[in-house]
Amino acid sequence: MSSRKSPKKITSASLLYADTLTSPDQLYLGRFFVPDPFISFLLKKKKVGVFNALEFSRALKESLFDEVLSLEEWTEKAHTYFGRENIGIPEVIYLLARSYKLKTFRIPFDFPTGVAFELLELGLKVNPVEGHFFPEREVKTEEEARFIIHGNRCSALGFKVAEELLSSAKVKRGKLYHGGRVLTSQRVQQKIEVACLKAGAISADTIVAGGDQACDPHCRGSGPLFANQLIIVDIFPRVTQTGYFGDMTRTFLKGKASEAQTKLVRTVRAAQKIAIQTIKAGISGQTVHSRVVDHFTSEGYQTQRGEGGAIGFFHGTGHGLGLAVHEAPRLSVKGGRLRKGAVVTVEPGLYYPGLGGCRIEDVVQVTNEGVRMLSHYPYRWQIT
């Protein structure tokens, strides 16, 4: 009798039903842009995609799916199997599961609820996965690092445009004017977004926020920009060809900075240097974040939370970057061990209404010895 064990039967797979615009996991799996939701699943190392006639031929030529199936063909099979006309995506998935002898699917936490419930009613098991659906996304290849560098080059072009606008702006009664018109956050955002578009990236929700608006870190900014106020510019474009993001922030001031503003910016920049010098493979994101917090505290910058919101440093030091603008790992109070090859932003900030806000952000890739910089733009912030 042979002592060789029979291969273990595969009864589960990772299932997705999403488009590639809103699902980084779907794009990661097939490296193929599709604007409408489609079925895909990963069976061990085999990638299977199910496409309608609109996308089928293109998927055969362009995608990384090992097997490309026709949605129309499998819908027709489902009609025959169930003996009724009313057939939807859950029935197609059920029939695919039977064909591949699958009983259980891993699904992402944001999987469509209605589809998941119908799969349960059809007798399949679905196990929602919190966090990274594909943990391997956290570690970036050399190619992925190049894609992110491209995104940050687009960000840098946006900063150049913003800096040029501020440099050539005139000050009248405290407001900034450019081309005879008041220079607004929206005008600067538009110019940045055009520059990114010309470079092959889409910069949505670009932040150009001055004064107290900058004290809400995700406030896009609106209305006139003023002299002698700190202006946070945060540019996170997505490269159209690859789907990878860049993400950089700089803080500017047109006019003359006060001592308090100068100290604020100097302290934030020093905190960023501390974080970058701390990062290396094996260290925790929590440690990196704690050293930034300790630096701010030692410089007298307190963080407080009240009914009107928070002041000081009340967000994480950084986050993963790739096919999503916010992904694992995290540099925060809950940040875990950093892995070699992970890509993270480093973006400490301080925010005090009445004084203003400052955030400085760059992107690094984690190495065994420290970091590799994936973003570059000067830190000159005072513009006369």
ZIZIJO-V960529 format. One record per run of one state. SS is the DSSP state (H for helix, E for strand, - for the rest). FROM is the first residue (numbers start at 1). LEN is the number of residues. If there is no record, write none. Layout:
ss: {SS;SS}
from: {FROM;FROM}
len: {LEN;LEN}
This chain:
ss: {-;E;-;H;-;E;-;E;-;H;-;E;H;-;H;-;E;-;H;-;E;-;H;E;-;H;-;E;-;E;-;E;-;E;H;-;E;-;E;H;-;E;-;E;-;E;-;E;-;E;-;E;-;H;-;E;H;-;E;-;E;-;E;-;E;-;E;-;E;-;E;-;E;-;E;-;E;-;E;-}
from: {1;12;19;24;31;38;44;46;52;53;63;67;71;83;89;100;104;109;113;122;125;130;135;139;140;142;169;170;173;175;179;181;183;184;185;199;201;203;207;211;216;224;225;226;227;230;236;238;240;245;246;248;255;259;279;284;285;299;304;307;309;313;318;321;327;332;337;338;342;347;349;353;356;360;361;367;371;374;382;384}
len: {11;7;5;7;7;6;2;6;1;10;4;4;12;6;11;4;5;4;9;3;5;5;4;1;2;27;1;3;2;4;2;2;1;1;14;2;2;4;4;5;8;1;1;1;3;6;2;2;5;1;2;7;4;20;5;1;14;5;3;2;4;5;3;6;5;5;1;4;5;2;4;3;4;1;6;4;3;8;2;1}
